[in-house]
Amino acid sequence: MNIKYSILISTKNRLQDLKITLKAISHLIDRKDVECFVCDDGSTDDTSLFVANNYPDIQLITHEKSKGYIYSRNLMLSLTKAPYAISLDDDAHFITENPLEQIGAYFKSNSSCGALAFRLYWDEEPPKHTKTNDKPQHVRSFVGCGHVWNMEAWKSIPDYPEWFVFYGEEEFASYQLFKNKWEIHYLPSVLVNHRVNIKGRKRNKDYRIRLRRSLRSGWYLYFLFYPHNTIPRRFFYTLWIQMKTKVFKGDFKAFLAILQALGDIVVNVPRLVKNANRLSKKEFIEYSKLSETKLYWTPKDL
């Protein structure tokens, strides 16, 4: 049987999370029309040994030294033979039992769809209720922890920018898809549990670096894709909001993150100039009218 679906997982030093994910999707990995890649990006917790010993059918990629999350995702996307490539974080798994047929059928019925965003529930425990009133719709972008590529669309745009390091690469792809007349759709019938405690992240040691990367990626996108006359107002507004909601309330870590993000903009000016693919005024208006990216779902609509 020909390979129809790829499942792509990048991981680093999160073996316990990966074990849960692989166990949850093992019935998909075992299918003859599915290939699964796990990219171990420099782990020191025996991740590669575990995968090799317990999942021999997984195509394991091992980096002795970390090459970065985005590098790993680009690599796996370059290796897949399937027409549809599913990206899952190592701490995310499908709650929907049979998602693949829904994915294939949706792409077949929507030829202009370049990528599908799944319905995402963010919590360490699965939701008590899974039904939703959400309907499929055309949206701006998707979330890295759970989505699927139409590989024809992926091959028509530039790879994810590795110099973003983390955050913003999906939005980068969304603008490129829009410029190439591809659409991104939200498919709520496929539910993924992203096993993350959002409220606890601010207390994590990596809070400052995550904020830095989140801010700079948003600013990178302004300079890469927005019409010139829209950039100053949006840039200074987002800077003011960060100062008002964080720094002026005593968040010194946020102040450092903002300064570092501003420095990153200066350092990457040559890349921003070289890779710009700016929307026209008409395109920008059309893009702005699209529904917001579906980041979080909660079962409150029942």
Backbone torsions as a table, in degrees:
resi	resn	phi	psi	omega
1	MET	NA	138.3	179.4
2	ASN	-71.3	147.1	177.1
3	ILE	-71.8	126.5	-179.4
4	LYS	-111.1	-29.6	-175.8
5	TYR	-131.2	138.8	170.2
6	SER	-113.0	141.5	171.3
7	ILE	-115.4	121.8	-172.1
8	LEU	-116.5	124.5	-178.3
9	ILE	-132.7	122.5	173.6
10	SER	-103.3	139.0	-176.0
11	THR	-147.3	155.1	175.1
12	LYS	-155.3	113.5	175.0
13	ASN	54.8	39.3	175.6
14	ARG	-135.7	53.5	-173.5
15	LEU	-60.5	-41.4	-177.5
16	GLN	-64.1	-40.4	175.2
17	ASP	-63.3	-44.2	-178.2
18	LEU	-62.3	-39.1	178.7
19	LYS	-58.2	-44.1	179.8
20	ILE	-63.5	-43.8	-178.9
21	THR	-63.6	-48.7	-177.6
22	LEU	-64.2	-37.9	177.1
23	LYS	-63.7	-40.5	-177.5
24	ALA	-68.2	-30.2	-177.5
25	ILE	-108.3	13.9	-175.8
26	SER	-60.8	-32.2	179.1
27	HIS	-67.6	-23.8	176.1
28	LEU	-82.9	-41.2	179.8
29	ILE	-59.9	-33.2	-177.0
30	ASP	-75.3	-11.0	-178.2
31	ARG	-70.7	146.1	-177.7
32	LYS	-72.0	-22.1	-179.2
33	ASP	-96.4	14.5	-178.0
34	VAL	-123.5	136.3	167.9
35	GLU	-117.4	146.1	-179.2
36	CYS	-128.1	129.7	175.0
37	PHE	-109.9	134.5	167.8
38	VAL	-121.2	122.6	178.0
39	CYS	-104.9	110.6	177.8
40	ASP	-89.2	103.7	-171.6
41	ASP	-90.9	66.5	174.4
42	GLY	83.2	29.6	-179.8
43	SER	-66.6	152.3	175.7
44	THR	-120.3	16.6	-177.1
45	ASP	-113.8	24.9	178.0
46	ASP	66.0	28.3	177.3
47	THR	-57.7	-49.6	-177.6
48	SER	-62.0	-39.3	179.2
49	LEU	-62.8	-43.4	179.1
50	PHE	-61.9	-48.4	-177.9
51	VAL	-63.3	-45.5	-179.1
52	ALA	-61.7	-38.8	-176.8
53	ASN	-78.9	-29.6	-172.4
54	ASN	-109.5	-19.4	-179.1
55	TYR	-135.3	71.7	-174.7
56	PRO	-64.5	-19.7	179.9
57	ASP	-82.6	-13.0	176.8
58	ILE	-73.2	137.4	176.1
59	GLN	-84.8	103.9	-172.7
60	LEU	-92.4	129.4	174.1
61	ILE	-114.6	126.2	-177.8
62	THR	-120.5	122.8	173.2
63	HIS	-100.2	121.7	178.7
64	GLU	-63.9	-37.7	174.0
65	LYS	-121.5	143.9	-176.5
66	SER	-60.7	133.8	176.5
67	LYS	-111.7	-1.8	175.5
68	GLY	104.9	149.5	-177.9
69	TYR	-62.0	-46.1	-176.4
70	ILE	-69.9	-39.1	175.1
71	TYR	-56.4	-45.0	-177.7
72	SER	-64.2	-40.9	178.7
73	ARG	-66.0	-42.9	177.4
74	ASN	-60.8	-41.5	-179.1
75	LEU	-61.7	-48.9	-179.0
76	MET	-63.2	-39.3	177.8
77	LEU	-65.4	-29.1	177.9
78	SER	-75.9	-19.5	-175.3
79	LEU	-97.0	-21.7	-174.4
80	THR	-64.8	145.0	177.7
81	LYS	-104.3	-3.4	-174.1
82	ALA	-86.8	154.1	174.3
83	PRO	-74.1	-19.9	-179.0
84	TYR	-128.1	125.0	-175.7
85	ALA	-119.0	115.7	-176.8
86	ILE	-94.7	126.8	178.1
87	SER	-104.9	123.9	176.0
88	LEU	-125.7	140.5	169.9
89	ASP	-72.5	160.8	-179.8
90	ASP	-70.7	-9.3	176.5
91	ASP	-116.3	35.0	179.1
92	ALA	-139.3	145.9	178.1
93	HIS	-150.4	159.3	178.3
94	PHE	-72.5	135.1	166.4
95	ILE	-92.0	-37.9	173.3
96	THR	-59.5	126.7	-172.0
97	GLU	-71.6	-40.7	-177.0
98	ASN	-125.5	73.8	-174.7
99	PRO	-79.5	-24.1	-168.5
100	LEU	-66.2	-42.6	179.8
101	GLU	-63.3	-36.5	177.9
102	GLN	-65.4	-40.9	178.9
103	ILE	-62.5	-50.9	-179.3
104	GLY	-60.7	-43.1	-179.2
105	ALA	-65.6	-37.8	-178.5
106	TYR	-67.3	-45.4	177.9
107	PHE	-61.8	-38.8	-179.0
108	LYS	-64.3	-33.9	-178.0
109	SER	-88.1	-9.0	-177.3
110	ASN	-133.9	82.7	-171.2
111	SER	-67.0	-20.4	-179.8
112	SER	-88.7	-0.3	-177.2
113	CYS	-82.5	120.6	-178.8
114	GLY	-96.5	-25.2	179.8
115	ALA	-153.6	147.7	178.9
116	LEU	-115.2	132.5	174.2
117	ALA	-99.0	131.9	178.6
118	PHE	-85.4	164.0	170.6
119	ARG	-77.3	126.6	-171.3
120	LEU	-117.4	127.0	174.6
121	TYR	-110.9	116.9	-175.4
122	TRP	-98.6	104.7	175.3
123	ASP	-174.2	154.8	-179.4
124	GLU	-68.8	-24.1	177.3
125	GLU	-112.8	150.4	179.6
126	PRO	-68.3	159.0	179.8
127	PRO	-69.5	151.4	178.0
128	LYS	-74.8	-27.5	177.6
129	HIS	-126.7	143.0	-176.6
130	THR	-118.6	-9.3	-179.1
131	LYS	-72.4	152.1	179.9
132	THR	-146.5	155.3	173.5
133	ASN	-94.9	0.3	179.3
134	ASP	-61.6	146.4	178.0
135	LYS	-119.9	153.1	175.3
136	PRO	-57.5	142.9	178.7
137	GLN	-157.8	160.2	176.5
138	HIS	-78.3	124.0	-176.6
139	VAL	-127.0	173.9	-177.2
140	ARG	-75.1	-45.0	-172.2
141	SER	-151.6	-166.0	-176.2
142	PHE	-145.2	173.2	-177.2
143	VAL	-111.4	139.5	-174.1
144	GLY	-62.1	-30.5	-172.9
145	CYS	-70.8	-16.3	179.9
146	GLY	-163.2	100.3	179.1
147	HIS	-160.7	173.3	178.9
148	VAL	-141.5	138.2	-180.0
149	TRP	-97.8	137.2	158.1
150	ASN	-79.3	112.0	-170.7
151	MET	-65.0	-21.6	174.2
152	GLU	-63.1	-40.8	178.1
153	ALA	-69.3	-43.9	-179.8
154	TRP	-57.2	-41.9	-177.4
155	LYS	-71.6	-10.9	-178.4
156	SER	-92.1	-4.2	-176.6
157	ILE	-127.2	166.7	176.4
158	PRO	-65.2	154.2	174.8
159	ASP	-60.1	163.3	171.6
160	TYR	-55.6	140.2	-178.7
161	PRO	-76.8	111.9	-176.7
162	GLU	-64.6	-25.8	-179.0
163	TRP	-73.1	-8.6	170.3
164	PHE	-70.8	-26.7	178.5
165	VAL	70.6	-57.7	-179.8
166	PHE	-163.9	135.9	-175.1
167	TYR	83.3	139.5	170.8
168	GLY	90.1	-12.8	-176.2
169	GLU	-68.3	-31.7	178.7
170	GLU	-68.3	-40.7	177.0
171	GLU	-65.2	-38.7	174.5
172	PHE	-54.9	-48.2	-180.0
173	ALA	-64.7	-36.1	-177.4
174	SER	-64.3	-40.0	176.6
175	TYR	-65.5	-41.8	179.2
176	GLN	-63.6	-40.8	177.0
177	LEU	-62.3	-44.3	-179.9
178	PHE	-59.7	-43.5	178.9
179	LYS	-62.8	-27.6	-178.5
180	ASN	-99.9	15.2	174.1
181	LYS	68.1	26.3	172.3
182	TRP	-100.1	152.9	179.7
183	GLU	-113.0	155.2	172.3
184	ILE	-112.7	129.1	-178.7
185	HIS	-118.5	148.4	175.4
186	TYR	-95.5	125.1	-178.2
187	LEU	-116.1	89.1	-173.5
188	PRO	-70.5	-15.8	179.1
189	SER	-68.5	-15.5	176.2
190	VAL	-105.8	112.9	-175.1
191	LEU	-107.4	131.0	179.3
192	VAL	-120.2	135.9	174.1
193	ASN	-96.7	110.5	174.3
194	HIS	-93.1	109.1	-168.0
195	ARG	-81.9	69.7	-175.3
196	VAL	-130.4	137.2	173.3
197	ASN	-91.9	96.5	-175.5
198	ILE	-60.7	-44.4	-177.2
199	LYS	-64.1	-29.1	-178.3
200	GLY	-81.6	-9.6	-175.1
201	ARG	-64.3	-33.7	-177.8
202	LYS	-63.5	-25.3	-179.9
203	ARG	-85.8	-8.2	-178.3
204	ASN	-72.6	156.5	-178.8
205	LYS	-64.7	-26.2	-176.5
206	ASP	-92.7	15.8	-178.7
207	TYR	-55.7	-47.3	-175.8
208	ARG	-65.7	-43.5	-177.5
209	ILE	-70.1	-34.2	176.4
210	ARG	-65.6	-42.8	178.7
211	LEU	-64.0	-42.9	178.4
212	ARG	-57.7	-47.9	-176.9
213	ARG	-70.4	-35.1	177.6
214	SER	-65.0	-45.6	179.9
215	LEU	-63.5	-49.4	-174.6
216	ARG	-67.0	-34.2	179.8
217	SER	-65.6	-39.2	176.5
218	GLY	-62.4	-41.5	178.0
219	TRP	-69.8	-38.8	174.3
220	TYR	-53.0	-46.1	-175.9
221	LEU	-64.0	-37.2	175.0
222	TYR	-56.3	-50.3	-174.5
223	PHE	-72.5	-24.3	-179.8
224	LEU	-83.2	-37.2	-166.9
225	PHE	-124.5	-21.8	-175.0
226	TYR	-79.6	147.2	171.7
227	PRO	-57.4	143.9	-172.6
228	HIS	-53.0	-42.4	-173.3
229	ASN	-73.1	-10.0	179.1
230	THR	-94.8	-13.2	-171.3
231	ILE	-70.5	-50.6	-174.5
232	PRO	-55.9	-48.0	-176.7
233	ARG	-62.0	-45.1	-178.7
234	ARG	-68.3	-40.0	-179.7
235	PHE	-62.1	-50.5	-176.6
236	PHE	-72.0	-28.7	176.5
237	TYR	-66.1	-46.5	-179.9
238	THR	-65.6	-35.6	177.2
239	LEU	-64.0	-44.0	179.5
240	TRP	-62.4	-42.1	-179.5
241	ILE	-61.8	-41.6	178.6
242	GLN	-63.9	-41.3	178.9
243	MET	-65.4	-44.0	-175.7
244	LYS	-67.9	-44.8	-172.7
245	THR	-87.6	-16.7	-177.0
246	LYS	-123.1	-61.6	-171.9
247	VAL	-64.5	-47.4	-178.1
248	PHE	-68.4	-10.5	175.9
249	LYS	-100.9	12.6	173.4
250	GLY	92.4	12.9	-179.9
251	ASP	-85.5	89.8	-176.4
252	PHE	-69.4	-32.1	177.0
253	LYS	-61.4	-39.4	178.5
254	ALA	-65.7	-38.3	178.4
255	PHE	-60.8	-44.4	177.3
256	LEU	-63.2	-41.0	179.9
257	ALA	-62.0	-40.6	179.5
258	ILE	-64.2	-45.7	178.8
259	LEU	-60.0	-43.1	180.0
260	GLN	-66.4	-40.0	178.4
261	ALA	-63.5	-39.8	176.4
262	LEU	-63.3	-40.0	176.4
263	GLY	-63.5	-37.3	178.3
264	ASP	-63.2	-36.6	177.6
265	ILE	-61.1	-46.3	-178.9
266	VAL	-61.9	-46.2	-178.4
267	VAL	-61.8	-34.9	-173.5
268	ASN	-98.8	14.9	177.0
269	VAL	-52.7	-46.1	178.6
270	PRO	-57.9	-40.2	178.5
271	ARG	-68.0	-38.5	179.5
272	LEU	-64.0	-39.1	178.1
273	VAL	-68.9	-44.7	-176.1
274	LYS	-66.6	-37.2	-172.5
275	ASN	-100.1	6.1	-178.6
276	ALA	-61.5	136.6	176.7
277	ASN	-140.8	67.8	-164.4
278	ARG	-68.7	139.7	173.7
279	LEU	-73.2	142.5	170.8
280	SER	-70.7	168.6	178.9
281	LYS	-58.9	-41.3	179.4
282	LYS	-65.8	-45.3	179.4
283	GLU	-62.6	-39.7	-179.5
284	PHE	-62.9	-40.9	177.8
285	ILE	-64.4	-43.7	179.6
286	GLU	-63.5	-43.5	-179.7
287	TYR	-63.9	-41.0	-177.9
288	SER	-65.3	-23.9	-179.8
289	LYS	-79.8	-13.4	-179.9
290	LEU	-67.5	152.7	178.8
291	SER	-62.9	147.3	180.0
292	GLU	-60.7	152.2	174.9
293	THR	-58.7	136.4	-179.5
294	LYS	-86.3	93.9	-175.5
295	LEU	-84.5	-45.1	-172.6
296	TYR	-132.4	139.6	172.2
297	TRP	-123.1	138.4	172.3
298	THR	-130.8	152.1	-174.7
299	PRO	-80.1	24.1	-177.8
300	LYS	-71.3	-13.7	-177.2
301	ASP	-79.2	2.8	178.9
302	LEU	-91.3	NA	NA
